[in-house]
Amino acid sequence: MTQDQRFVAAGMAGSVVFSVLFVLAGLSFFTSPVVGVESPGDRIAYVFRCDFWAGFALLAGIARVAGQRFFSGEIDGSVPAAEHSLQVNRTYIENTVEQIVLLLIAHAALALVVSSEMLRLIPILVALFLVGRVTFWAGYLKSPPARAFGFATTFYPTVAVFFFVAFSLVTQ
């Protein structure tokens, strides 16, 4: 393994530990069940009210790139090789779109298979998603391998939700 691969593996492993602790802390801090969301439609509406906040990660990236283009004179849409931060910010936007699509699918499905009490998990996962996006972006601006923690903090919880929902659907 190269040094970069070890760094990425450490970031991803650290993210798993952090994510589990974050979710457990969130569940122990937010103990009240979500009320008034019994029907499937109410549950999906609840998901969109929560996941709305994840959209700020995308909004921030788009605003940053728009500002960079306007103030740098690169309004024509080109990406000069010398402008590393613009390339990183565009990649951040692309990855955030991918992650938000998965997040929306996972959270909507989760809301349909968990109890009302466990719906409180969704805003906790949204907060974790935002932590992941911030650390992904900041790490990526520093160096590409430094984005591993943030990527894993965004991606692995969503993967866990997908597998939980799949298991729930198969065992019903």
C-alpha positions as CSV (number, residue, x, y, z in Angstrom):
1,M,0.0,0.0,0.0
2,T,1.2,3.5,-0.8
3,Q,1.3,6.2,1.8
4,D,-1.8,7.9,0.2
5,Q,-3.7,4.6,0.3
6,R,-2.9,4.2,4.0
7,F,-4.0,7.7,4.6
8,V,-7.3,7.1,2.8
9,A,-7.9,3.8,4.6
10,A,-7.2,5.5,8.0
11,G,-9.6,8.4,7.1
12,M,-12.3,5.9,6.0
13,A,-11.8,3.8,9.2
14,G,-11.9,6.9,11.3
15,S,-15.1,7.9,9.6
16,V,-16.8,4.6,10.5
17,V,-16.0,5.0,14.2
18,F,-17.0,8.7,14.1
19,S,-20.3,8.0,12.3
20,V,-21.3,5.2,14.6
21,L,-20.6,7.4,17.7
22,F,-22.3,10.4,16.1
23,V,-25.5,8.4,15.5
24,L,-25.5,6.8,18.9
25,A,-24.9,10.2,20.6
26,G,-27.7,11.7,18.5
27,L,-30.1,8.9,19.4
28,S,-29.3,9.2,23.1
29,F,-29.6,13.0,23.0
30,F,-32.8,13.2,20.9
31,T,-35.0,10.7,22.7
32,S,-38.5,12.0,21.8
33,P,-40.3,10.2,19.1
34,V,-41.5,12.1,16.0
35,V,-45.2,12.7,16.3
36,G,-47.9,13.2,13.6
37,V,-46.2,11.3,10.9
38,E,-48.1,8.0,10.7
39,S,-49.2,7.8,7.1
40,P,-46.7,7.0,4.3
41,G,-47.3,10.5,2.9
42,D,-46.6,12.2,6.2
43,R,-43.4,10.2,6.5
44,I,-42.2,11.2,3.1
45,A,-43.0,14.8,3.8
46,Y,-41.0,14.5,7.0
47,V,-38.1,13.2,5.1
48,F,-38.2,16.1,2.7
49,R,-38.4,18.6,5.6
50,C,-35.3,17.0,7.1
51,D,-33.4,16.4,3.8
52,F,-34.0,20.0,2.7
53,W,-31.1,21.0,5.0
54,A,-28.8,18.6,3.2
55,G,-29.4,20.8,0.1
56,F,-27.4,23.6,1.7
57,A,-24.3,21.5,1.0
58,L,-25.0,21.7,-2.7
59,L,-26.1,25.3,-2.5
60,A,-22.8,26.3,-0.9
61,G,-20.8,24.6,-3.6
62,I,-22.7,26.1,-6.5
63,A,-22.5,29.6,-4.9
64,R,-18.7,29.2,-4.4
65,V,-18.2,28.2,-8.0
66,A,-20.4,31.0,-9.3
67,G,-18.4,33.5,-7.2
68,Q,-15.1,32.1,-8.4
69,R,-16.1,32.3,-12.0
70,F,-17.5,35.8,-11.7
71,F,-14.5,37.3,-9.9
72,S,-11.8,35.4,-11.8
73,G,-13.0,36.2,-15.2
74,E,-13.6,32.5,-16.1
75,I,-17.3,33.2,-16.9
76,D,-17.0,31.4,-20.2
77,G,-17.2,28.0,-18.3
78,S,-13.6,26.9,-18.9
79,V,-11.5,25.5,-16.1
80,P,-7.9,26.6,-16.4
81,A,-5.5,23.9,-15.2
82,A,-3.9,26.4,-12.8
83,E,-7.2,27.0,-11.0
84,H,-7.0,24.0,-8.6
85,S,-9.7,25.2,-6.2
86,L,-12.2,25.7,-9.0
87,Q,-11.7,22.2,-10.2
88,V,-12.1,20.9,-6.7
89,N,-15.2,22.9,-6.1
90,R,-16.8,21.6,-9.3
91,T,-15.9,18.1,-8.3
92,Y,-17.4,18.8,-4.9
93,I,-20.7,19.8,-6.6
94,E,-20.8,16.7,-8.7
95,N,-20.1,14.4,-5.8
96,T,-22.6,16.2,-3.6
97,V,-25.4,15.8,-6.3
98,E,-24.6,12.0,-6.4
99,Q,-24.6,11.8,-2.6
100,I,-27.9,13.8,-2.2
101,V,-29.7,11.6,-4.7
102,L,-28.7,8.5,-2.7
103,L,-29.6,10.2,0.5
104,L,-33.1,11.1,-0.6
105,I,-33.8,7.5,-1.8
106,A,-32.3,6.0,1.4
107,H,-34.1,8.3,3.8
108,A,-37.5,8.0,2.0
109,A,-37.2,4.2,2.1
110,L,-36.1,4.3,5.8
111,A,-39.0,6.4,6.8
112,L,-41.4,3.8,5.4
113,V,-39.9,0.8,7.3
114,V,-39.0,2.2,10.8
115,S,-41.2,2.9,13.7
116,S,-42.3,6.5,14.5
117,E,-39.8,6.5,17.4
118,M,-36.9,5.7,15.0
119,L,-37.8,8.5,12.6
120,R,-35.7,10.7,14.8
121,L,-32.7,9.0,13.1
122,I,-33.3,10.9,9.9
123,P,-32.3,14.4,11.1
124,I,-29.3,12.9,12.9
125,L,-28.3,11.3,9.6
126,V,-28.8,14.7,7.8
127,A,-26.5,16.4,10.4
128,L,-23.9,13.7,9.8
129,F,-24.2,14.2,6.1
130,L,-23.5,17.9,6.5
131,V,-20.4,17.1,8.6
132,G,-19.3,14.7,5.9
133,R,-19.8,17.2,3.1
134,V,-17.9,20.0,5.0
135,T,-15.0,17.6,5.9
136,F,-14.9,16.2,2.3
137,W,-14.7,19.7,0.8
138,A,-12.1,21.0,3.3
139,G,-10.1,17.9,2.9
140,Y,-10.2,17.9,-0.9
141,L,-9.1,21.5,-1.0
142,K,-6.1,20.5,1.1
143,S,-5.2,17.3,-0.9
144,P,-7.2,14.7,-2.7
145,P,-6.5,11.9,-0.2
146,A,-7.6,14.1,2.7
147,R,-11.2,14.0,1.4
148,A,-11.5,10.3,2.4
149,F,-12.9,11.0,5.9
150,G,-15.6,13.3,4.6
151,F,-16.5,11.0,1.7
152,A,-16.9,8.0,4.0
153,T,-18.9,10.1,6.5
154,T,-21.3,11.0,3.8
155,F,-21.4,7.7,1.9
156,Y,-21.2,4.9,4.5
157,P,-24.2,5.9,6.6
158,T,-26.3,6.0,3.4
159,V,-25.0,2.6,2.4
160,A,-25.9,1.3,5.9
161,V,-29.4,2.7,5.4
162,F,-29.7,1.0,2.0
163,F,-28.7,-2.4,3.5
164,F,-31.0,-1.9,6.6
165,V,-34.0,-1.1,4.4
166,A,-33.2,-4.0,2.0
167,F,-33.0,-6.4,4.9
168,S,-36.2,-5.0,6.4
169,L,-38.0,-5.4,3.1
170,V,-36.8,-8.9,2.5
171,T,-37.7,-10.1,6.0
172,Q,-41.1,-8.6,6.3
